[in-house]
Structure formats: C-alpha cells, structure tokens
C-alpha cells in the first residue's frame, strides 16, 4: 500500500520519542509534526535527519484503513493502547 494523499495521520496521531529537528524532545501524540507540509508530505522524507522510526513506518491497511478518517481512528486506538 502507498501512502494516501491528504492524510498525514502518521505524522499527527502517534507520539514520537526520538528527537526531530526543531523538536528536540520528540513529538507528543496528537500534535502535528513541524515537518508535515501543507500538502501532508514530509519535509524530511529524503533527509538523513529524519528519525529512524519515521523511516521504518510502512503504510498498511491494518493501520491506515480505507480512508484518512479510519487512519486517524486506528492510530489513535493504537496510541492509547501503548500509553502507560
């Protein structure tokens, strides 16, 4: 599966504990990544500063669903299930 246009759920919903340029403490869940462009593409996509966790993420039906709305719902449930 390829990332769908106009989604960005994976750059908004999950927390990222790795430092990112401009976000030295990572990104809290539900906060839009500073590097998510207005067209929902990652400004760091081919940049070596892109966190490994972001580079390892793969769009799959199980996490992205059939729409951006489903991706937000699924990723929110996954994020909530991993919080201590």
N, C-alpha and C positions, 0 to 999 in steps of 0.2 A: 504494500500500500504506500502511496505517496502522500505527503502532507497535503491537506486540502487548503485551498485559498481562503483567505479571510477568516482564519480560525485563531491561532495563537494561544489556544488553551494551555499547551505545554509550557508556554513562556509566561503564563499568568497564574495558573492554579497551584502548581506544586511549589513547595519551598525548595530552595537550593542552598545547601550549606557551604558550598565552595565559594571562595571569593570570585567576584567578577569585576572587570574594570568599572570603576565608579561605584561599585557595591562591595566594599572590602569584607563585609560580614555576610555576604551572600544575599539571598532574596527571600523574604517571608512569603508564606503561602498567601495567594490572593492578590499579591502586588505585581503589577506589570513590570517585567524586566526592562531596565533602561535601554536595552539594545533591541527591543522589539520595535520595528519600524511601523509607520502608519499603515502600510500595506500588509502587516502581520508577517513580514520576513525578518530573519535575524540579521542584524548588522554585523555580527561576529561570525557568521556562518563559516567562512573560509579563513578566519583569523586564528593564529596559534594561541591567542589569549582566551579563546572560547573554552569554557570549562569542559573537562572530560565528560562529566555527567550529561551535559547537553549534547555532546557529540555522539554519545552512546545511545541516546534516545532514538527509538525507531517508531514511526507511525504504524500502528497495528489496529485492526478492528476492535480488539479487546480493550484498548484504552482510548481510541478515537471515535468509536461508534460510527454511526451513519451520518452524523452532522456535527457541526461545531457545538451546538447545544448539548448533544449527547457527550461529546468530548469533555465539556465543562462539568457535566454531571458525573461522569465516570471518574475523571481525575480528582474531582472534589471528594468523592467517596473513598478513593484510594488514599488521598492525602489525610483525610480524617482517620482512616484505619491505621495509619503509621504514626500518628501523634501519641506520645506517651501518656 
